[in-house]
C-alpha cells in the first residue's frame, strides 16, 4: 500500500494531487458579448505541491496542498486563465475545502466532500454568494459587470490521470449564463537515474 506521507505529514487523499499535470483536452464554454456560448479549446498545466499542516484554535487539524493552474487557448497559445489556490483537508470530519484566486478580482472558498468509486477519487466542492460558510468574494467591477453567483467543481484523480468539471453561474451582459470548464490532464512522469 502506498504511503500518503511526506516528511512525516499524512496528506490523506490530497497526496494524489501532488505533482505536475498537463493536458490538451480542455474546453471552455463562456459567454461572448452577446451572452452566447463561445467554445474555446485549451491546454492546461497544473502544478500541485505540499504546503503542510495547519492548526486552528488548537482544535482543528488541517493539511493542504497549494497549486498553480495555467490555461492557454489552443488557437493562439496565449494564456487566458491563471489561477492559484489550495486544496485543504480535515481528516477528522472528511471536509474538503478549495480556496482559489483569479487575477480578475475574484476569490472563492468552496467546501464539500470526497468520495471514491471505480473511476477514482472525486473531490466535490461548491460555493455561492448566499452561503455564509463557503462563498464568493469579488471586486465592485465584477459584481456589476460579470458577477459570479455560484461555483461547483468535481475533480477526479485516478492514478496518473486527473479530470475536472467546473461550473460557474454568471450574471453577465444582462443575462444568467452557465460558464463551464472541463479538462483531462495526465501526470508528467520524470525518469530517475
ZAFI-636935 format. One record per residue (C-alpha): residue number from 1; residue in one letter; chain; x, y, z. Coordinates in steps of 0.25 Angstrom, whole numbers, plus 5000, padded with zeros to 4 digits. Layout:
BEGIN
{pt NUM,'a','A',{X,Y,Z}}
...
***
This chain:
BEGIN
{pt 1,'x','A',{5000,5000,5000}}
{pt 2,'x','A',{5005,5014,4996}}
{pt 3,'x','A',{5008,5024,5007}}
{pt 4,'x','A',{5001,5037,5007}}
{pt 5,'x','A',{5013,5043,5016}}
{pt 6,'x','A',{5023,5054,5012}}
{pt 7,'x','A',{5033,5058,5023}}
{pt 8,'x','A',{5024,5051,5033}}
{pt 9,'x','A',{5012,5058,5029}}
{pt 10,'x','A',{5000,5050,5025}}
{pt 11,'x','A',{4993,5057,5014}}
{pt 12,'x','A',{4982,5047,5013}}
{pt 13,'x','A',{4974,5048,4999}}
{pt 14,'x','A',{4981,5061,4996}}
{pt 15,'x','A',{4994,5053,4993}}
{pt 16,'x','A',{4988,5048,4980}}
{pt 17,'x','A',{4988,5062,4975}}
{pt 18,'x','A',{5003,5065,4977}}
{pt 19,'x','A',{5011,5066,4964}}
{pt 20,'x','A',{5011,5073,4951}}
{pt 21,'x','A',{4999,5070,4942}}
{pt 22,'x','A',{4998,5074,4927}}
{pt 23,'x','A',{4987,5073,4917}}
{pt 24,'x','A',{4982,5078,4904}}
{pt 25,'x','A',{4967,5073,4904}}
{pt 26,'x','A',{4961,5086,4911}}
{pt 27,'x','A',{4948,5092,4907}}
{pt 28,'x','A',{4944,5106,4912}}
{pt 29,'x','A',{4929,5109,4909}}
{pt 30,'x','A',{4928,5124,4913}}
{pt 31,'x','A',{4919,5136,4909}}
{pt 32,'x','A',{4923,5145,4898}}
{pt 33,'x','A',{4918,5160,4897}}
{pt 34,'x','A',{4904,5155,4893}}
{pt 35,'x','A',{4904,5145,4904}}
{pt 36,'x','A',{4904,5134,4894}}
{pt 37,'x','A',{4912,5121,4897}}
{pt 38,'x','A',{4927,5123,4892}}
{pt 39,'x','A',{4934,5110,4892}}
{pt 40,'x','A',{4949,5110,4893}}
{pt 41,'x','A',{4959,5098,4893}}
{pt 42,'x','A',{4970,5100,4903}}
{pt 43,'x','A',{4983,5093,4908}}
{pt 44,'x','A',{4986,5094,4923}}
{pt 45,'x','A',{4997,5091,4933}}
{pt 46,'x','A',{4994,5089,4948}}
{pt 47,'x','A',{5006,5089,4958}}
{pt 48,'x','A',{5002,5084,4972}}
{pt 49,'x','A',{5012,5084,4983}}
{pt 50,'x','A',{5011,5080,4998}}
{pt 51,'x','A',{5009,5092,5007}}
{pt 52,'x','A',{5008,5085,5021}}
{pt 53,'x','A',{4999,5084,5033}}
{pt 54,'x','A',{4991,5095,5040}}
{pt 55,'x','A',{4985,5096,5053}}
{pt 56,'x','A',{4973,5106,5056}}
{pt 57,'x','A',{4970,5110,5070}}
{pt 58,'x','A',{4977,5098,5076}}
{pt 59,'x','A',{4965,5089,5071}}
{pt 60,'x','A',{4964,5088,5056}}
{pt 61,'x','A',{4975,5080,5049}}
{pt 62,'x','A',{4977,5082,5034}}
{pt 63,'x','A',{4987,5078,5023}}
{pt 64,'x','A',{4988,5086,5010}}
{pt 65,'x','A',{4994,5086,4996}}
{pt 66,'x','A',{4996,5098,4988}}
{pt 67,'x','A',{4995,5099,4973}}
{pt 68,'x','A',{4997,5108,4961}}
{pt 69,'x','A',{4987,5105,4949}}
{pt 70,'x','A',{4991,5112,4936}}
{pt 71,'x','A',{4982,5111,4923}}
{pt 72,'x','A',{4985,5114,4909}}
{pt 73,'x','A',{4976,5115,4897}}
{pt 74,'x','A',{4980,5105,4887}}
{pt 75,'x','A',{4977,5114,4875}}
{pt 76,'x','A',{4987,5125,4880}}
{pt 77,'x','A',{4995,5119,4890}}
{pt 78,'x','A',{4993,5131,4899}}
{pt 79,'x','A',{4990,5130,4914}}
{pt 80,'x','A',{4975,5133,4917}}
{pt 81,'x','A',{4974,5128,4931}}
{pt 82,'x','A',{4984,5128,4942}}
{pt 83,'x','A',{4979,5122,4956}}
{pt 84,'x','A',{4985,5120,4969}}
{pt 85,'x','A',{4980,5113,4982}}
{pt 86,'x','A',{4980,5102,4992}}
{pt 87,'x','A',{4972,5089,4994}}
{pt 88,'x','A',{4970,5087,5009}}
{pt 89,'x','A',{4966,5074,5016}}
{pt 90,'x','A',{4961,5072,5030}}
{pt 91,'x','A',{4963,5057,5033}}
{pt 92,'x','A',{4954,5057,5046}}
{pt 93,'x','A',{4942,5061,5038}}
{pt 94,'x','A',{4945,5058,5024}}
{pt 95,'x','A',{4943,5072,5020}}
{pt 96,'x','A',{4950,5077,5007}}
{pt 97,'x','A',{4952,5091,5004}}
{pt 98,'x','A',{4957,5098,4991}}
{pt 99,'x','A',{4961,5113,4992}}
{pt 100,'x','A',{4965,5120,4979}}
{pt 101,'x','A',{4968,5133,4974}}
{pt 102,'x','A',{4968,5138,4959}}
{pt 103,'x','A',{4974,5152,4955}}
{pt 104,'x','A',{4961,5158,4951}}
{pt 105,'x','A',{4957,5161,4965}}
{pt 106,'x','A',{4950,5148,4969}}
{pt 107,'x','A',{4953,5139,4981}}
{pt 108,'x','A',{4945,5127,4985}}
{pt 109,'x','A',{4945,5118,4997}}
{pt 110,'x','A',{4937,5105,4993}}
{pt 111,'x','A',{4934,5093,5002}}
{pt 112,'x','A',{4930,5079,5001}}
{pt 113,'x','A',{4933,5064,5002}}
{pt 114,'x','A',{4942,5053,4996}}
{pt 115,'x','A',{4936,5040,4990}}
{pt 116,'x','A',{4943,5028,4984}}
{pt 117,'x','A',{4938,5019,4973}}
{pt 118,'x','A',{4943,5010,4962}}
{pt 119,'x','A',{4946,5023,4954}}
{pt 120,'x','A',{4955,5029,4965}}
{pt 121,'x','A',{4955,5039,4976}}
{pt 122,'x','A',{4945,5050,4974}}
{pt 123,'x','A',{4947,5064,4981}}
{pt 124,'x','A',{4933,5071,4980}}
{pt 125,'x','A',{4932,5085,4985}}
{pt 126,'x','A',{4923,5097,4984}}
{pt 127,'x','A',{4921,5112,4988}}
{pt 128,'x','A',{4911,5122,4985}}
{pt 129,'x','A',{4908,5137,4989}}
{pt 130,'x','A',{4897,5133,4999}}
{pt 131,'x','A',{4905,5123,5006}}
{pt 132,'x','A',{4910,5128,5019}}
{pt 133,'x','A',{4921,5117,5020}}
{pt 134,'x','A',{4926,5115,5006}}
{pt 135,'x','A',{4925,5128,4998}}
{pt 136,'x','A',{4930,5137,4987}}
{pt 137,'x','A',{4937,5150,4988}}
{pt 138,'x','A',{4938,5159,4976}}
{pt 139,'x','A',{4942,5173,4973}}
{pt 140,'x','A',{4932,5184,4971}}
{pt 141,'x','A',{4934,5184,4955}}
{pt 142,'x','A',{4932,5169,4955}}
{pt 143,'x','A',{4919,5169,4963}}
{pt 144,'x','A',{4913,5180,4954}}
{pt 145,'x','A',{4918,5174,4941}}
{pt 146,'x','A',{4921,5159,4942}}
{pt 147,'x','A',{4916,5155,4955}}
{pt 148,'x','A',{4919,5140,4959}}
{pt 149,'x','A',{4907,5135,4967}}
{pt 150,'x','A',{4911,5120,4969}}
{pt 151,'x','A',{4923,5111,4967}}
{pt 152,'x','A',{4923,5096,4967}}
{pt 153,'x','A',{4934,5087,4963}}
{pt 154,'x','A',{4937,5072,4963}}
{pt 155,'x','A',{4952,5068,4961}}
{pt 156,'x','A',{4954,5053,4959}}
{pt 157,'x','A',{4968,5046,4961}}
{pt 158,'x','A',{4971,5032,4956}}
{pt 159,'x','A',{4986,5029,4957}}
{pt 160,'x','A',{4992,5037,4946}}
{pt 161,'x','A',{4980,5044,4941}}
{pt 162,'x','A',{4973,5056,4946}}
{pt 163,'x','A',{4960,5062,4941}}
{pt 164,'x','A',{4951,5073,4945}}
{pt 165,'x','A',{4938,5080,4942}}
{pt 166,'x','A',{4936,5094,4947}}
{pt 167,'x','A',{4922,5101,4946}}
{pt 168,'x','A',{4920,5115,4950}}
{pt 169,'x','A',{4907,5123,4949}}
{pt 170,'x','A',{4910,5137,4944}}
{pt 171,'x','A',{4901,5149,4943}}
{pt 172,'x','A',{4907,5155,4931}}
{pt 173,'x','A',{4903,5164,4919}}
{pt 174,'x','A',{4889,5165,4925}}
{pt 175,'x','A',{4887,5150,4925}}
{pt 176,'x','A',{4889,5138,4934}}
{pt 177,'x','A',{4900,5129,4928}}
{pt 178,'x','A',{4906,5115,4932}}
{pt 179,'x','A',{4921,5116,4929}}
{pt 180,'x','A',{4927,5102,4928}}
{pt 181,'x','A',{4942,5098,4928}}
{pt 182,'x','A',{4946,5083,4927}}
{pt 183,'x','A',{4959,5076,4924}}
{pt 184,'x','A',{4967,5064,4925}}
{pt 185,'x','A',{4981,5064,4929}}
{pt 186,'x','A',{4992,5054,4932}}
{pt 187,'x','A',{5003,5053,4942}}
{pt 188,'x','A',{5016,5057,4936}}
{pt 189,'x','A',{5026,5046,4940}}
{pt 190,'x','A',{5040,5048,4941}}
{pt 191,'x','A',{5051,5037,4939}}
{pt 192,'x','A',{5060,5035,4950}}
{pt 193,'x','A',{5075,5032,4949}}
***
